[in-house]
């Protein structure tokens, strides 16, 4: 979370005559994350604490067990990389000694950079200033051996930064320098905005401190990234044109200036430069309860129509859910028609659906049918599939629910699981057993002339680990060739219910399985069921944090996974029953 310290110059009334001079305030300092963060969140993070509602600011991201776990894993990943570089680079590597405060770490970093002959310096805290604070996992000397050449930033992240393909500019881990980089014929860059903007942030800090390479118009401005696989360094030219036509540095400069203005206005109690509006980021934001209270108090239109569509509606005078619900879709939006030469801000909402959403929200209706009758392809034999994973470490559990015609296999739920802590080769064993079983189901259906369908909810996660398991465990018993998995994914036997729901319903409160399945009559056994909690349960189940493995948490995970596949079974059987016709129809709400 971005933070600042003392109040700004306009924060308090003028001091009484003769009173001691106030301590000069320290400036607003933003970390790189502010450039990809909601503007309203930046505002709230810099409002003086005494101006916040009773209770003060919410707990930070670390209060979320899932976030805290990911941060701990990322710290472990960085430490592993630092140790590996120390081994690979020898005298070419040095690390900044630990210090208790950022100011002391920055002073130690400068001392190391001045004195070292090493060309790679780890754990660098950069001098705060110009509205910025931050650190780099490593700094790389722009010209090896040249003390005056300046430094390029290198960061370590715990997510994947490349995909299969070609064209990424990579250097070996043991030669972390852009001069050692070459186009990679096996990888293409997976651009993660927060990574490249962080590199730009660090470059600007290096420049402000006099530690960046000399400016040279038209020359590359390098930043390096090491991802989860930790086998190469990916180099990015921050001065090169990005997809928007601007360079990464230009995009960063615009965003940083904007977020800094927002933060400074909040800190000095000037009129807010960012008002609350519901967006996708709200789902995981610790400030959402604060914003939700404010939005509900004014019945804000973004409660039902988010993002740019809400912006467009506000621009035409529709600011509340009540006003939106009262519109006649056939009459269109109020106000004069826009000038075709001056496009309005925001995307054009589907007014019929927007009005229906507003009316459903006002009546607390959880779903609205967009179609007369939803359709789902059904089979003679059906399998509901759900996978459980731990971040980027792997998929430890594949659950399947078999139902339909008798094919000589016991119907019901079965789990293919490894309780060896991830990452582990035993994951390949459990996946191989799952695939062998699924293949047997498909073969038995083919022999009997029966149609088999397999279902999941939002196939992105399952497909990712189907492919990833083949990639990592190819050759192990039961693990198929990649082409076999791709054939299954592309076949009409593999059905994702998420797009079925998206195409069939308007969902005022969200489209997640746990939002939708209750309308079909399903309830989870565990009141805390959810993806973030399941990761915490898993850590306890396998003793990942040093404790004894907890059998109760293993059972809890199995029940949770079994509930997920039963939820998809309940949902799809409801979708193809007459009971679904009890859901209000779009045309009925907008007539």
Phi, psi and omega in degrees: 000132177291138179222160172229183185245252189287169180290157177278178187302327184264015189281337186228162176296158179302143181293148175298147178304134178085352180287152178300145179298139179290150177295128180303133182289150172278152186283163171296132178232121181255143170273175185295332183298336181299333184287342177246011183261152175307136182297323180293324177297317177302318177302308184297325180292346183242005171292134176308136187304325183289347179269352180282165179298161177310137182104345176070197182293155179287165173303145181291180180305329183295342178290340176280119183304323180294318179294314180301320180295317180295323178294319178296319178295322179294321178297320178295320179298317180295319180296321178297318179295320179298317179295323180292319178296320178302322180287317184288323189261342179058236182292347178281358181237139169215156181239145177290131180294150181295149177211153188285335183235160179297321180298317180290323177295323178294320178295319179295322179298313181298320179298317179295316182296327180287321190263338191283150170259355178291149180263354176227126183240123183265153174066048186269120172264125185266151180298129180287147178165164179054037177077018184228149167217153180169172180218158177240143176296332176201155169240139183244127181296130186300319175237109183309131178084351182258107185294339183261005189278345181087185189225145172257143178279147176225129181242156179241126182233158182250054170211168184282139184242000175223161173234162174303137183156215179207162173110342178297143178267110186232151172235156178298152179300327180280356175226070186282074182210141180298334177294338179267002185273151178211156176301133184265127182273005179239355184225143166240154185289133168259096186291123175247114189304317184295332179289310184290327177289328175294320177299318178297319178302313181293323178297318178296324177293318177298319179298315181296329181272001182073025183248358179275160175299155179303142179292138180215105184305130179088349180275152178297149171243107193269146168219142183245148179226134169246128185259200185299320183291336172053039180245343177215167169256129174264128182254136182236133175274106184289343179267351180285155181292131176265185185299333182282352186095341175265157173283164176301320179296319179296316178298316179299313183301319179295315182292317181296316180299320179295310182295325179294319177298318178300313183294318182292324176296318179295314183296325183266008178063026172281167179307138183298138176265359180216119178261158181292143174202135186286129177224177182300322183300336184302331185302328184243011185273132178294343180271358184304317178303323178295312181291321180299318178300316180293318181292318179293327181298329180250006178057044189296141185297336181290351175297335180240334179233114193261172170058224185295329179296321176296321178299318179295316180297317178299322179297339178255016174088006179261099187251345184236159175299321180299316179295321179294317180297333183276352182290151169263111183304327182293334181274347179081185180286150178289169177087170181293151176298140182293154175289120182299340179277347181233088183302142176286154177288144175088158180284157180277120179283153170287109190294323179300313182289323179296317178296318178298318178299317181296318180292323177295317179301314183297330182261005181058041176269120187285333182219149173230129179287130175269342183235158181299318178212121176297152177233138176223129177296129180247161181233168173290324177236134186229142180230125173260131189238138172215140183243145174242134183228169175240093179052233180266002189278339179143178179249114186266348186215126170244117179253144182219139177243114182264130178213168177108210185297154179286121176239017177087011176240146181296124177287167178111192186273141171217146182242135175247108196221151166239134175255010168288134183301133176289150353284145183207147176293339180293341173301323177297323177297313183292321178294319178300322178292320177298312183294322178299316179296314181297320179295324177295319177300313181297319181294318180296322177295317180297319180297329184262002181070028181259149177271127178251135173234141174240139187235147171217177177237108184070086190291350185305314182292312180299315181297322179302314183276339168299310180291318182294325179293320178296317182297320186271334189237017178307134181099342177284156182305130177085346181279122189276169170294156181301323182297328181291320177294318180296323178297318180295314182300321183278349186280163176281004175279342184252112189238125177265121181281344181299309177296332175298314178296316182299321182281336186263339188222152159267136187234091184303333185250012178113161185251006179299155182303321182285346173273325189268317187301327177302330177294336177272358177099013183259146175222138178282146178294322186264120181293344180260013182302131179172158185298315181296316180295325182297328178293322176293318178299321181297317181301319177289324183297326183250002181067038187293335183260017174105348178277179177285141176304139186254107181300328180296323179287329174297314178297322179299319179294321179294320178295318179298314180293319178297322177296321181298317180287328176290330177294318178293324176298313180298317183297313185286328176290325176293319181300330182256016178251169177289341181298332180296338181288352175284344177289132181304140182269143182311312184294332178289326181281338184249005180290000000 
